[in-house]
Amino acid sequence: MKRRVTPFALPLFLCGCAAYSLVEAKRTAIGDLYTVDPQISWSSTSQGKTDTWTVDGPFLQAVHFVKGLEDGEVLFKGGDEEKRPKFKKHMTPSEIMEFVVDSLSAIGAQDVQTVNLRPERFGDVPGFRFEMIFTSNEGLEKQGLVIGTIMKEQLHLIIYAGTRAHYYPKHKEHVERMIQSISLKGK
């Protein structure tokens, strides 16, 4: 029997092999590129180029920091990666939005809809942002936002998603302030 893992369930699936650690409410490095002010304490785990932070549990809400996805890499690891969409270093923001949608769909998200693609600063550099809604393969209605940029031919994303009914709005303001706090290292 094949097991499908949704991107927002992935951290829970990894609980047995990846430990969670506390991210305190103080400026925190996200890889080698930037720092953020978390606003509140979060639980964190990492897999590859993605750090995942949650307060209430990854099925309910989580922030995913994708750190430096390179040309030809997939957004979500696991399963048959050969069939998954791959990032291309010359993608436009609209192509990256489609890449995120196709990546979510490839791992079980249903009815992924995006709105309001627009420019937005990622720290001190140009970036993009859009919102989305979708249904997890467990049947939960989810809402999310994605902000990102391409720097040094690598894709950097912050994906925040949670259940539409309660958990997405519960921490949205913390995430918005965290996004506004992005500070690129070396600047």
C-alpha positions in Angstrom: 0.0 0.0 0.0 1.4 3.4 -1.0 1.3 6.2 1.6 0.8 9.7 0.3 2.1 12.5 2.5 0.8 16.1 2.2 3.3 18.9 2.5 1.7 20.2 5.6 1.5 16.7 7.2 5.1 15.9 6.3 6.6 17.2 9.6 4.1 15.0 11.6 5.0 12.0 9.5 8.7 12.7 10.3 8.2 12.9 14.0 9.6 9.5 14.6 12.9 10.3 12.9 13.2 14.1 13.3 13.1 15.9 16.7 11.3 19.2 17.3 13.2 22.0 19.0 12.1 25.2 20.5 12.4 28.4 18.5 12.3 31.2 21.0 10.6 34.6 20.3 13.9 36.2 19.3 15.7 36.9 16.0 16.4 33.6 14.4 18.5 32.6 11.3 16.8 30.9 8.4 19.7 29.2 6.7 22.6 31.4 5.7 20.6 34.0 3.9 18.3 35.8 6.3 16.9 36.1 9.8 13.3 36.7 11.1 11.7 37.8 14.3 9.4 34.8 15.2 7.1 37.0 17.3 6.1 34.0 19.5 7.7 30.7 20.4 7.4 27.9 17.8 8.3 24.2 17.6 10.7 23.5 14.7 11.9 20.6 12.7 14.0 20.3 9.5 14.3 18.1 6.6 16.7 18.9 3.8 16.2 22.4 2.6 13.0 23.0 4.6 12.5 24.1 8.1 9.0 23.7 9.5 7.7 25.7 12.4 4.4 25.0 14.2 2.6 26.1 17.3 -0.5 23.8 17.4 0.8 20.9 15.3 1.6 20.5 11.6 -1.8 19.2 10.6 -3.4 22.3 12.0 -0.9 25.1 11.0 2.7 25.5 10.0 5.2 27.8 8.5 7.6 26.2 6.0 10.9 27.9 5.2 12.2 26.6 1.9 15.9 27.5 1.8 17.7 27.8 -1.5 15.9 25.4 -3.8 18.3 24.9 -6.8 17.6 24.4 -10.5 16.1 20.9 -11.1 15.0 20.3 -7.5 11.5 19.4 -6.3 9.7 21.4 -3.6 8.6 18.4 -1.6 10.8 15.3 -1.0 9.6 11.7 -0.9 7.7 9.4 -3.1 8.3 9.4 -6.8 10.3 12.6 -7.2 10.8 12.0 -11.0 7.1 12.7 -11.6 7.1 15.9 -9.5 7.5 19.4 -11.0 11.0 20.8 -10.8 12.2 24.3 -10.1 13.9 26.2 -12.9 16.1 29.1 -12.0 14.7 31.4 -14.6 11.0 31.0 -13.6 8.8 34.1 -13.3 6.6 34.7 -10.2 3.6 33.3 -12.1 5.5 30.2 -13.1 6.7 29.7 -9.5 3.0 30.0 -8.3 2.1 27.3 -10.8 5.1 25.2 -9.6 3.8 25.5 -6.0 0.3 24.5 -7.1 1.5 21.6 -9.1 3.9 20.5 -6.3 1.0 20.5 -3.8 -1.3 18.7 -6.2 1.4 16.0 -6.8 1.5 15.1 -3.2 -2.3 15.0 -2.6 -3.7 18.5 -2.1 -6.9 18.9 -4.0 -8.7 21.9 -5.6 -5.7 24.2 -5.1 -6.7 27.7 -5.9 -4.4 30.8 -5.9 -5.3 34.5 -5.8 -3.7 37.9 -5.7 -0.2 37.2 -7.1 1.7 40.5 -6.6 5.2 41.9 -6.0 6.3 42.0 -2.4 9.7 42.7 -0.8 11.5 39.8 0.7 13.6 41.7 3.1 15.5 44.2 1.0 15.1 42.4 -2.4 12.2 42.2 -4.8 10.0 39.2 -4.3 6.4 38.0 -4.8 3.4 36.9 -2.8 0.1 35.1 -3.3 -2.6 33.5 -1.3 -4.1 30.0 -1.7 -6.8 27.7 -0.5 -7.0 23.9 -1.0 -8.2 20.7 0.6 -5.8 18.3 2.1 -6.1 14.7 1.2 -7.5 14.2 4.7 -10.4 16.5 3.7 -9.4 19.5 5.7 -10.0 22.9 4.1 -6.7 24.9 4.3 -5.8 28.4 3.6 -2.3 29.8 3.0 0.1 32.4 1.8 3.4 32.2 0.0 6.1 34.8 -0.2 9.4 34.2 -2.0 12.3 35.4 -4.1 15.0 34.1 -6.3 18.5 35.0 -5.2 21.7 33.7 -6.6 19.6 31.5 -8.9 18.0 29.7 -5.8 14.3 29.8 -4.8 13.5 30.9 -1.2 9.9 30.6 0.0 8.0 31.1 3.2 4.8 29.0 3.0 2.2 29.5 5.8 -0.9 27.3 5.8 -3.5 26.2 8.3 -7.0 25.0 8.6 -9.4 27.7 7.4 -11.8 27.4 10.3 -9.5 28.4 13.1 -5.7 27.8 12.9 -4.8 29.9 9.8 -6.2 33.1 11.2 -5.0 32.3 14.8 -1.3 32.9 13.9 -1.6 34.9 10.6 -0.8 38.2 12.2 2.4 36.7 13.8 3.4 35.4 10.4 2.7 38.7 8.8 4.9 40.5 11.3 7.6 37.8 10.9 7.6 38.4 7.1 7.9 42.1 7.7 10.9 41.4 9.9 13.0 39.6 7.2 16.6 40.8 7.3 19.1 39.6 4.8 22.4 38.7 6.3 25.3 40.9 5.2 23.0 43.8 4.6 
